[in-house]
Amino acid sequence: MTLKNQAIQTALEGNWQNAIAINKTLIKENPEDIDTLNRLALAYTITGKVKEAKSTYQKVLKIDALNPIALRNLKKIKEKGFTSSKNNNSNTFLNNSFLEEPGKTKVVELVNIAPAKFVEGLRTGQTIELSIKRLKIFVLEQKQYIGVLPDDIARRLIKFIKGGSLYIAYIKSSSPHKVTVFIKEVKKTSRFKDQPSFLSTSDTPLALDKNGKIRAQIENQRRKLSEGEENDENYSEEE
């Protein structure tokens, strides 16, 4: 496991002190690594080191003045008055803020989820597995079935995964009849470097006609963006 993946994993596990140490090591190697700076700032926030968190987010903004994560989280710190780790709800902050990066992360609601008895045992922050089978992506927890990613998202990720890209995923929230997961791109191959792993809703605006029905005028463009170079891939079924 690379040092960067270790930094991600320690945060997922809630080991914030370790996360700080690892991210600080990464910053020494590359002082302008925005992803690492944002992870470090979050860890500082959770552990009550608000001054250090603000300073780190400000470093991000010196590199990228419009960075949405730094701007949003600085605003949250001011609005919510984070002062100490005891007063912070780390799970809430994690759910709302951890590693949110346009095009690189996605919160997804699973379909065809497992029975409620199993789902109720899932916990926020729990690492899960993405498994490709029959042109779908199954979400598993220690080989146990949880649910399936929606087809449009699965088609896109299958292309990237088979091309060598890597993703990490964990449970964001769960209830007897609903499971949402957080997926993050951790490695993108050069072949797909200009293609985002996930599309935002703003990339595919919907227009309404007089009756309030969604028109399909942008459907072809959306499908092309969603599938990318799918026709170049050989999607053989995995047994």
Backbone as CSV, one residue per row, in Angstrom:
resi,resn,N_x,N_y,N_z,CA_x,CA_y,CA_z,C_x,C_y,C_z
1,MET,0.846,-1.199,0.000,0.000,0.000,0.000,0.881,1.248,0.000
2,THR,0.603,2.179,-0.906,1.392,3.399,-0.978,1.102,4.278,0.226
3,LEU,1.989,5.246,0.464,1.817,6.155,1.596,0.524,6.953,1.458
4,LYS,0.190,7.348,0.227,-1.045,8.105,0.018,-2.261,7.257,0.346
5,ASN,-2.253,5.998,-0.065,-3.369,5.117,0.268,-3.447,4.863,1.768
6,GLN,-2.302,4.822,2.421,-2.291,4.679,3.880,-2.958,5.883,4.534
7,ALA,-2.680,7.072,3.978,-3.281,8.297,4.520,-4.798,8.244,4.388
8,ILE,-5.283,7.755,3.256,-6.721,7.632,3.034,-7.319,6.615,3.998
9,GLN,-6.651,5.480,4.132,-7.175,4.408,4.975,-7.228,4.818,6.450
10,THR,-6.205,5.514,6.934,-6.209,5.923,8.337,-7.364,6.875,8.625
11,ALA,-7.679,7.723,7.650,-8.811,8.637,7.829,-10.127,7.867,7.838
12,LEU,-10.256,6.895,6.930,-11.472,6.088,6.896,-11.682,5.350,8.211
13,GLU,-10.591,4.955,8.833,-10.663,4.222,10.097,-10.811,5.153,11.303
14,GLY,-10.725,6.465,11.049,-10.845,7.427,12.141,-9.583,7.591,12.955
15,ASN,-8.460,7.133,12.421,-7.170,7.259,13.119,-6.537,8.591,12.714
16,TRP,-7.063,9.660,13.283,-6.727,11.002,12.812,-5.299,11.416,13.150
17,GLN,-4.778,10.989,14.268,-3.399,11.349,14.619,-2.423,10.724,13.621
18,ASN,-2.684,9.467,13.277,-1.846,8.804,12.282,-1.999,9.471,10.921
19,ALA,-3.229,9.876,10.611,-3.495,10.549,9.342,-2.691,11.843,9.246
20,ILE,-2.628,12.579,10.352,-1.844,13.815,10.370,-0.379,13.525,10.076
21,ALA,0.175,12.528,10.759,1.597,12.193,10.592,1.912,11.785,9.155
22,ILE,1.073,10.944,8.570,1.324,10.461,7.206,1.187,11.592,6.199
23,ASN,0.141,12.407,6.343,-0.061,13.500,5.394,1.043,14.557,5.498
24,LYS,1.551,14.778,6.699,2.668,15.723,6.867,3.913,15.198,6.161
25,THR,4.118,13.886,6.196,5.247,13.292,5.470,5.079,13.492,3.962
26,LEU,3.864,13.295,3.481,3.590,13.487,2.053,3.800,14.944,1.639
27,ILE,3.429,15.872,2.516,3.593,17.295,2.215,5.074,17.660,2.109
28,LYS,5.913,17.019,2.900,7.350,17.280,2.796,7.872,16.877,1.427
29,GLU,7.292,15.809,0.883,7.705,15.333,-0.436,7.170,16.235,-1.541
30,ASN,5.963,16.755,-1.339,5.355,17.625,-2.345,4.494,18.676,-1.639
31,PRO,5.068,19.843,-1.329,4.365,20.878,-0.562,3.121,21.438,-1.244
32,GLU,2.960,21.189,-2.554,1.823,21.748,-3.270,0.811,20.679,-3.681
33,ASP,0.835,19.550,-2.996,-0.142,18.489,-3.258,-1.464,18.872,-2.602
34,ILE,-2.402,19.362,-3.396,-3.660,19.878,-2.874,-4.481,18.798,-2.180
35,ASP,-4.527,17.603,-2.757,-5.296,16.521,-2.145,-4.794,16.232,-0.728
36,THR,-3.465,16.158,-0.597,-2.875,15.865,0.712,-3.109,17.001,1.690
37,LEU,-2.984,18.227,1.234,-3.235,19.378,2.102,-4.669,19.375,2.620
38,ASN,-5.619,19.056,1.748,-7.015,19.006,2.177,-7.251,17.876,3.177
39,ARG,-6.611,16.736,2.963,-6.741,15.640,3.929,-6.152,16.032,5.280
40,LEU,-5.006,16.702,5.241,-4.352,17.130,6.474,-5.217,18.141,7.220
41,ALA,-5.786,19.081,6.486,-6.639,20.096,7.109,-7.861,19.464,7.765
42,LEU,-8.441,18.461,7.122,-9.585,17.779,7.700,-9.195,17.083,9.000
43,ALA,-8.063,16.395,8.974,-7.593,15.700,10.172,-7.347,16.692,11.311
44,TYR,-6.780,17.849,10.983,-6.582,18.886,12.001,-7.929,19.330,12.576
45,THR,-8.920,19.501,11.708,-10.236,19.950,12.163,-10.853,18.954,13.126
46,ILE,-10.816,17.679,12.749,-11.424,16.633,13.569,-10.756,16.526,14.939
47,THR,-9.447,16.746,14.979,-8.722,16.633,16.253,-8.708,17.938,17.035
48,GLY,-9.450,18.938,16.573,-9.579,20.178,17.315,-8.477,21.192,17.074
49,LYS,-7.585,20.906,16.122,-6.492,21.835,15.812,-6.959,22.800,14.728
50,VAL,-7.893,23.657,15.137,-8.571,24.527,14.180,-7.618,25.536,13.542
51,LYS,-6.706,26.095,14.319,-5.744,27.065,13.796,-4.917,26.441,12.681
52,GLU,-4.441,25.216,12.918,-3.644,24.515,11.909,-4.492,24.173,10.684
53,ALA,-5.772,23.828,10.934,-6.671,23.499,9.828,-6.869,24.708,8.921
54,LYS,-7.159,25.860,9.543,-7.353,27.083,8.754,-6.100,27.416,7.953
55,SER,-4.942,27.317,8.600,-3.684,27.633,7.934,-3.442,26.713,6.741
56,THR,-3.794,25.430,6.904,-3.566,24.466,5.832,-4.520,24.712,4.669
57,TYR,-5.783,25.001,4.981,-6.728,25.327,3.906,-6.296,26.602,3.167
58,GLN,-5.731,27.552,3.895,-5.253,28.780,3.264,-4.076,28.505,2.323
59,LYS,-3.255,27.510,2.679,-2.168,27.105,1.781,-2.739,26.555,0.476
60,VAL,-3.846,25.782,0.609,-4.512,25.261,-0.583,-4.975,26.406,-1.474
61,LEU,-5.572,27.422,-0.863,-6.114,28.541,-1.638,-5.029,29.391,-2.280
62,LYS,-3.828,29.377,-1.724,-2.715,30.080,-2.366,-2.302,29.365,-3.648
63,ILE,-2.501,28.047,-3.652,-2.168,27.252,-4.840,-3.326,27.273,-5.833
64,ASP,-4.540,27.141,-5.299,-5.751,27.125,-6.122,-6.804,27.976,-5.424
65,ALA,-6.913,29.221,-5.846,-7.780,30.185,-5.161,-9.254,29.798,-5.185
66,LEU,-9.651,28.929,-6.105,-11.058,28.555,-6.221,-11.297,27.109,-5.797
67,ASN,-10.365,26.527,-5.079,-10.536,25.136,-4.674,-11.813,24.976,-3.843
68,PRO,-12.785,24.194,-4.329,-14.092,24.120,-3.658,-14.040,23.475,-2.283
69,ILE,-13.135,22.517,-2.084,-13.062,21.834,-0.788,-12.567,22.785,0.287
70,ALA,-11.477,23.489,0.000,-10.921,24.426,0.967,-11.895,25.558,1.262
71,LEU,-12.507,26.106,0.230,-13.463,27.199,0.424,-14.648,26.744,1.268
72,ARG,-15.188,25.579,0.937,-16.366,25.077,1.644,-16.051,24.746,3.108
73,ASN,-14.916,24.094,3.337,-14.608,23.669,4.700,-14.160,24.814,5.589
74,LEU,-13.493,25.817,5.011,-13.187,27.015,5.791,-14.478,27.691,6.241
75,LYS,-15.450,27.716,5.330,-16.739,28.315,5.662,-17.429,27.521,6.771
76,LYS,-17.349,26.182,6.705,-17.972,25.346,7.733,-17.326,25.552,9.090
77,ILE,-15.998,25.682,9.083,-15.283,25.901,10.346,-15.768,27.195,11.003
78,LYS,-15.923,28.239,10.203,-16.360,29.523,10.732,-17.804,29.467,11.208
79,GLU,-18.670,28.819,10.394,-20.088,28.783,10.717,-20.397,27.892,11.911
80,LYS,-19.704,26.738,11.997,-20.024,25.769,13.043,-19.172,25.926,14.289
81,GLY,-18.153,26.796,14.191,-17.347,27.090,15.359,-16.621,25.892,15.936
82,PHE,-15.958,25.104,15.086,-15.191,23.969,15.580,-14.097,24.462,16.524
83,THR,-14.054,23.863,17.709,-13.046,24.282,18.681,-12.257,23.127,19.268
84,SER,-12.858,21.959,19.361,-12.142,20.818,19.920,-12.718,19.533,19.381
85,SER,-11.913,18.475,19.404,-12.365,17.192,18.882,-13.548,16.652,19.668
86,LYS,-13.644,16.971,20.958,-14.750,16.472,21.766,-16.076,17.058,21.332
87,ASN,-16.033,18.274,20.820,-17.273,18.936,20.425,-17.636,18.682,18.974
88,ASN,-16.755,18.023,18.249,-16.999,17.792,16.828,-17.642,16.441,16.605
89,ASN,-18.623,16.389,15.742,-19.180,15.116,15.300,-18.375,14.681,14.100
90,SER,-17.342,13.867,14.300,-16.425,13.522,13.224,-17.102,12.754,12.118
91,ASN,-18.100,11.886,12.456,-18.771,11.137,11.411,-19.551,12.054,10.484
92,THR,-20.245,13.070,11.077,-20.993,14.010,10.257,-20.052,14.791,9.350
93,PHE,-18.958,15.265,9.923,-18.010,16.037,9.136,-17.393,15.161,8.039
94,LEU,-17.115,13.899,8.379,-16.573,12.967,7.406,-17.546,12.767,6.273
95,ASN,-18.821,12.523,6.603,-19.818,12.275,5.576,-19.960,13.449,4.623
96,ASN,-19.908,14.667,5.161,-20.148,15.847,4.347,-18.926,16.327,3.586
97,SER,-17.736,16.040,4.103,-16.568,16.745,3.598,-15.401,15.879,3.162
98,PHE,-15.267,14.678,3.655,-14.046,13.919,3.447,-13.786,13.601,1.985
99,LEU,-12.676,14.141,1.495,-12.199,13.830,0.150,-13.182,14.140,-0.965
100,GLU,-13.984,15.155,-0.805,-14.883,15.546,-1.887,-14.083,16.256,-2.971
101,GLU,-14.042,15.671,-4.161,-13.301,16.250,-5.266,-14.107,16.087,-6.543
102,PRO,-14.483,17.193,-7.186,-15.276,17.112,-8.419,-14.609,16.202,-9.449
103,GLY,-15.378,15.256,-9.970,-14.866,14.345,-10.985,-14.134,13.144,-10.437
104,LYS,-13.736,13.214,-9.144,-12.960,12.118,-8.544,-13.714,11.366,-7.463
105,THR,-14.804,11.919,-6.971,-15.571,11.243,-5.927,-17.047,11.263,-6.272
106,LYS,-17.777,10.346,-5.672,-19.210,10.286,-5.939,-19.927,9.596,-4.783
107,VAL,-21.019,10.185,-4.335,-21.905,9.533,-3.391,-22.999,8.860,-4.214
108,VAL,-23.156,7.545,-4.031,-24.060,6.772,-4.878,-25.027,5.958,-4.020
109,GLU,-26.302,5.977,-4.387,-27.281,5.113,-3.729,-27.325,3.785,-4.465
110,LEU,-27.154,2.686,-3.738,-27.141,1.364,-4.355,-28.547,0.930,-4.747
111,VAL,-28.613,0.036,-5.725,-29.887,-0.553,-6.121,-29.857,-2.042,-5.785
112,ASN,-31.038,-2.651,-5.691,-31.166,-4.083,-5.391,-30.357,-4.462,-4.150
113,ILE,-30.590,-3.736,-3.063,-29.771,-3.947,-1.871,-30.134,-5.245,-1.155
114,ALA,-29.226,-5.686,-0.296,-29.372,-6.923,0.467,-30.530,-6.796,1.466
115,PRO,-30.937,-7.904,2.053,-32.015,-7.859,3.053,-31.682,-6.925,4.217
116,ALA,-32.725,-6.354,4.794,-32.574,-5.359,5.855,-31.753,-5.886,7.026
117,LYS,-31.898,-7.164,7.350,-31.180,-7.741,8.488,-29.675,-7.589,8.322
118,PHE,-29.186,-7.759,7.082,-27.752,-7.613,6.834,-27.361,-6.139,6.758
119,VAL,-28.161,-5.350,6.048,-27.860,-3.934,5.843,-27.764,-3.187,7.167
120,GLU,-28.594,-3.559,8.138,-28.601,-2.873,9.428,-27.283,-3.026,10.172
121,GLY,-26.482,-4.006,9.788,-25.200,-4.216,10.449,-24.062,-3.403,9.871
122,LEU,-24.324,-2.672,8.778,-23.286,-1.853,8.153,-23.062,-0.592,8.975
123,ARG,-21.849,-0.047,8.907,-21.551,1.164,9.667,-20.858,2.193,8.782
124,THR,-21.071,3.442,9.068,-20.461,4.537,8.314,-18.941,4.447,8.381
125,GLY,-18.300,4.612,7.221,-16.845,4.557,7.154,-16.292,3.174,6.891
126,GLN,-17.169,2.167,6.847,-16.740,0.787,6.614,-16.262,0.624,5.175
127,THR,-15.057,0.094,4.994,-14.511,-0.111,3.660,-15.246,-1.248,2.964
128,ILE,-15.532,-1.055,1.678,-16.261,-2.063,0.907,-15.528,-2.349,-0.393
129,GLU,-15.934,-3.401,-1.077,-15.265,-3.849,-2.295,-16.171,-3.644,-3.505
130,LEU,-15.572,-3.217,-4.617,-16.294,-3.096,-5.883,-15.876,-4.263,-6.769
131,SER,-16.825,-5.085,-7.168,-16.522,-6.292,-7.938,-17.278,-6.289,-9.262
132,ILE,-16.549,-6.393,-10.372,-17.158,-6.396,-11.703,-17.628,-7.801,-12.052
133,LYS,-18.895,-7.905,-12.461,-19.436,-9.185,-12.901,-20.661,-8.949,-13.772
134,ARG,-20.677,-9.624,-14.934,-21.797,-9.515,-15.864,-22.110,-8.059,-16.219
135,LEU,-21.076,-7.294,-16.503,-21.208,-5.889,-16.913,-21.832,-5.009,-15.836
136,LYS,-21.816,-5.477,-14.607,-22.307,-4.695,-13.485,-21.214,-4.604,-12.430
137,ILE,-21.387,-3.676,-11.480,-20.459,-3.592,-10.353,-21.222,-3.904,-9.081
138,PHE,-20.845,-5.036,-8.484,-21.450,-5.470,-7.231,-20.653,-4.880,-6.070
139,VAL,-21.344,-4.447,-5.045,-20.710,-3.893,-3.853,-20.758,-4.955,-2.764
140,LEU,-19.568,-5.301,-2.229,-19.449,-6.391,-1.271,-18.776,-5.921,0.011
141,GLU,-19.082,-6.628,1.104,-18.412,-6.399,2.378,-17.939,-7.751,2.864
142,GLN,-16.608,-7.957,2.802,-16.035,-9.259,3.123,-16.741,-10.367,2.342
143,LYS,-16.857,-10.137,1.042,-17.447,-11.084,0.088,-18.959,-11.222,0.205
144,GLN,-19.571,-10.503,1.149,-21.016,-10.553,1.305,-21.666,-9.464,0.460
145,TYR,-22.699,-9.825,-0.274,-23.388,-8.902,-1.169,-24.126,-7.808,-0.408
146,ILE,-23.906,-6.543,-0.846,-24.630,-5.408,-0.270,-25.638,-4.850,-1.270
147,GLY,-25.182,-4.651,-2.508,-26.037,-4.076,-3.526,-25.267,-3.907,-4.819
148,VAL,-25.849,-3.142,-5.755,-25.255,-2.940,-7.076,-25.239,-1.450,-7.396
149,LEU,-24.180,-0.996,-8.089,-24.147,0.392,-8.543,-25.135,0.576,-9.693
150,PRO,-25.749,1.748,-9.820,-26.620,2.016,-10.962,-25.867,1.770,-12.267
151,ASP,-26.580,1.332,-13.298,-25.938,0.920,-14.551,-25.104,2.007,-15.202
152,ASP,-25.586,3.269,-15.194,-24.843,4.327,-15.880,-23.488,4.574,-15.226
153,ILE,-23.458,4.551,-13.892,-22.194,4.750,-13.176,-21.304,3.530,-13.346
154,ALA,-21.901,2.340,-13.281,-21.127,1.105,-13.427,-20.446,1.033,-14.788
155,ARG,-21.170,1.361,-15.854,-20.580,1.295,-17.202,-19.341,2.165,-17.304
156,ARG,-19.433,3.345,-16.723,-18.299,4.271,-16.796,-17.109,3.748,-15.983
157,LEU,-17.375,3.279,-14.769,-16.289,2.806,-13.924,-15.658,1.525,-14.456
158,ILE,-16.445,0.651,-15.060,-15.893,-0.584,-15.622,-14.822,-0.257,-16.658
159,LYS,-15.106,0.751,-17.481,-14.121,1.164,-18.494,-12.821,1.599,-17.830
160,PHE,-12.930,2.424,-16.795,-11.725,2.925,-16.127,-10.995,1.821,-15.355
161,ILE,-11.749,0.981,-14.662,-11.132,-0.086,-13.868,-10.399,-1.064,-14.769
162,LYS,-11.036,-1.464,-15.858,-10.390,-2.403,-16.783,-9.197,-1.757,-17.481
163,GLY,-9.180,-0.425,-17.497,-8.048,0.287,-18.092,-6.923,0.534,-17.108
164,GLY,-7.100,0.097,-15.844,-6.028,0.216,-14.868,-6.253,1.231,-13.761
165,SER,-7.373,1.937,-13.778,-7.652,2.907,-12.717,-8.087,2.170,-11.448
166,LEU,-7.862,2.826,-10.291,-8.198,2.218,-9.006,-9.142,3.120,-8.218
167,TYR,-10.017,2.483,-7.439,-10.992,3.227,-6.644,-11.080,2.626,-5.244
168,ILE,-11.386,3.478,-4.276,-11.649,3.021,-2.913,-13.085,3.430,-2.585
169,ALA,-13.770,2.583,-1.827,-15.171,2.872,-1.522,-15.480,2.508,-0.074
170,TYR,-16.438,3.227,0.509,-16.858,2.903,1.866,-18.312,3.298,2.078
171,ILE,-18.910,2.777,3.112,-20.305,3.067,3.425,-20.442,4.506,3.899
172,LYS,-21.353,5.239,3.306,-21.628,6.600,3.757,-22.800,6.606,4.736
173,SER,-23.854,5.893,4.380,-24.997,5.782,5.284,-25.796,4.536,4.925
174,SER,-26.552,4.046,5.891,-27.375,2.869,5.610,-28.596,2.860,6.515
175,SER,-29.683,2.337,5.971,-30.920,2.111,6.710,-31.489,0.815,6.142
176,PRO,-32.526,0.265,6.748,-33.025,-1.034,6.279,-33.336,-1.102,4.788
177,HIS,-33.698,0.032,4.183,-34.106,-0.013,2.782,-33.299,0.931,1.880
178,LYS,-32.166,1.429,2.389,-31.367,2.358,1.587,-29.915,2.320,2.030
179,VAL,-29.013,2.211,1.050,-27.580,2.237,1.332,-26.913,3.200,0.355
180,THR,-26.143,4.152,0.880,-25.362,5.036,0.028,-23.884,4.799,0.300
181,VAL,-23.092,4.873,-0.746,-21.655,4.633,-0.625,-20.890,5.821,-1.182
182,PHE,-19.676,5.982,-0.703,-18.784,7.049,-1.162,-17.656,6.379,-1.937
183,ILE,-17.456,6.775,-3.186,-16.431,6.177,-4.039,-15.417,7.255,-4.418
184,LYS,-14.144,6.916,-4.330,-13.090,7.869,-4.670,-12.072,7.242,-5.606
185,GLU,-11.713,7.998,-6.622,-10.636,7.597,-7.529,-9.303,7.809,-6.826
186,VAL,-8.467,6.764,-6.769,-7.145,6.896,-6.157,-6.024,6.773,-7.179
187,LYS,-6.361,6.300,-8.376,-5.346,6.223,-9.431,-6.040,6.297,-10.779
188,LYS,-5.528,7.128,-11.668,-6.081,7.247,-13.017,-4.959,6.997,-14.014
189,THR,-5.174,6.073,-14.932,-4.160,5.793,-15.943,-4.083,6.952,-16.931
190,SER,-2.922,7.091,-17.564,-2.695,8.216,-18.475,-3.664,8.204,-19.644
191,ARG,-4.130,7.030,-20.016,-5.071,6.923,-21.135,-6.344,7.720,-20.883
192,PHE,-6.758,7.782,-19.626,-8.009,8.450,-19.289,-7.784,9.740,-18.497
193,LYS,-6.593,10.295,-18.566,-6.250,11.429,-17.702,-7.160,12.635,-17.890
194,ASP,-7.743,12.793,-19.085,-8.598,13.958,-19.338,-10.075,13.642,-19.171
195,GLN,-10.383,12.436,-18.712,-11.781,12.044,-18.529,-12.091,11.896,-17.041
196,PRO,-13.043,12.646,-16.497,-13.380,12.505,-15.077,-14.032,11.160,-14.807
197,SER,-13.749,10.598,-13.651,-14.376,9.332,-13.291,-15.880,9.488,-13.119
198,PHE,-16.295,10.650,-12.596,-17.709,10.882,-12.331,-18.130,12.209,-12.934
199,LEU,-19.340,12.257,-13.427,-19.890,13.478,-14.001,-20.809,14.139,-12.985
200,SER,-20.709,15.449,-12.889,-21.609,16.177,-11.993,-22.910,16.430,-12.725
201,THR,-23.958,16.716,-11.959,-25.248,16.985,-12.591,-25.191,18.218,-13.470
202,SER,-24.270,19.137,-13.150,-24.155,20.365,-13.957,-23.572,20.075,-15.325
203,ASP,-22.928,18.896,-15.484,-22.388,18.541,-16.791,-23.488,18.130,-17.753
204,THR,-24.645,17.781,-17.215,-25.734,17.317,-18.063,-27.025,18.029,-17.676
205,PRO,-27.137,19.340,-18.007,-28.319,20.098,-17.610,-29.591,19.536,-18.221
206,LEU,-30.673,19.570,-17.454,-31.955,19.088,-17.943,-32.867,20.264,-18.228
207,ALA,-33.532,20.222,-19.374,-34.457,21.291,-19.735,-35.881,20.767,-19.571
208,LEU,-36.810,21.642,-19.195,-38.193,21.250,-18.990,-39.083,21.879,-20.042
209,ASP,-40.057,21.105,-20.540,-40.996,21.694,-21.486,-42.162,22.307,-20.720
210,LYS,-43.181,22.739,-21.420,-44.271,23.455,-20.772,-45.010,22.584,-19.770
211,ASN,-44.984,21.281,-19.972,-45.689,20.378,-19.075,-44.819,19.886,-17.935
212,GLY,-43.583,20.410,-17.840,-42.706,20.032,-16.757,-41.991,18.715,-16.981
213,LYS,-42.086,18.164,-18.196,-41.431,16.890,-18.483,-40.013,17.132,-18.983
214,ILE,-39.112,16.259,-18.607,-37.717,16.391,-19.017,-37.573,16.054,-20.487
215,ARG,-37.003,16.962,-21.239,-36.755,16.710,-22.658,-35.494,15.898,-22.826
216,ALA,-35.413,15.193,-23.915,-34.274,14.300,-24.162,-33.255,14.913,-25.110
217,GLN,-33.270,16.235,-25.253,-32.418,16.880,-26.240,-30.932,16.736,-25.950
218,ILE,-30.586,16.505,-24.657,-29.157,16.367,-24.341,-28.761,14.909,-24.102
219,GLU,-29.684,13.984,-24.381,-29.425,12.579,-24.055,-28.230,12.017,-24.823
220,ASN,-28.124,12.333,-26.103,-27.003,11.801,-26.881,-25.672,12.296,-26.353
221,GLN,-25.618,13.577,-26.022,-24.384,14.132,-25.476,-24.054,13.501,-24.129
222,ARG,-25.076,13.305,-23.279,-24.851,12.714,-21.964,-24.340,11.285,-22.100
223,ARG,-24.922,10.534,-23.040,-24.513,9.150,-23.215,-23.075,9.059,-23.699
224,LYS,-22.698,9.972,-24.600,-21.318,9.970,-25.090,-20.347,10.266,-23.955
225,LEU,-20.708,11.266,-23.125,-19.840,11.596,-21.995,-19.761,10.452,-21.013
226,SER,-20.909,9.796,-20.793,-20.959,8.729,-19.810,-20.176,7.499,-20.236
227,GLU,-20.264,7.167,-21.522,-19.644,5.946,-22.000,-18.237,6.152,-22.508
228,GLY,-17.894,7.412,-22.857,-16.541,7.720,-23.310,-16.129,6.856,-24.475
229,GLU,-15.007,6.149,-24.294,-14.479,5.317,-25.359,-14.927,3.876,-25.200
230,GLU,-16.161,3.686,-24.771,-16.644,2.362,-24.457,-16.536,1.421,-25.646
231,ASN,-16.722,1.955,-26.843,-16.666,1.092,-28.014,-15.282,0.541,-28.252
232,ASP,-14.260,1.090,-27.575,-12.907,0.578,-27.724,-12.616,-0.542,-26.736
233,GLU,-13.521,-0.739,-25.752,-13.270,-1.705,-24.697,-13.938,-3.031,-25.010
234,ASN,-13.331,-4.112,-24.563,-13.924,-5.428,-24.700,-14.499,-5.832,-23.363
235,TYR,-15.810,-5.727,-23.226,-16.440,-6.015,-21.956,-16.817,-7.482,-21.891
236,SER,-15.872,-8.352,-21.754,-16.171,-9.772,-21.600,-16.677,-9.998,-20.192
237,GLU,-17.638,-10.910,-20.043,-18.205,-11.164,-18.737,-17.207,-11.873,-17.844
238,GLU,-17.200,-11.461,-16.588,-16.346,-12.092,-15.599,-17.183,-13.045,-14.767
239,GLU,-16.787,-14.300,-14.734,-17.549,-15.312,-13.989,-17.136,-15.290,-12.523
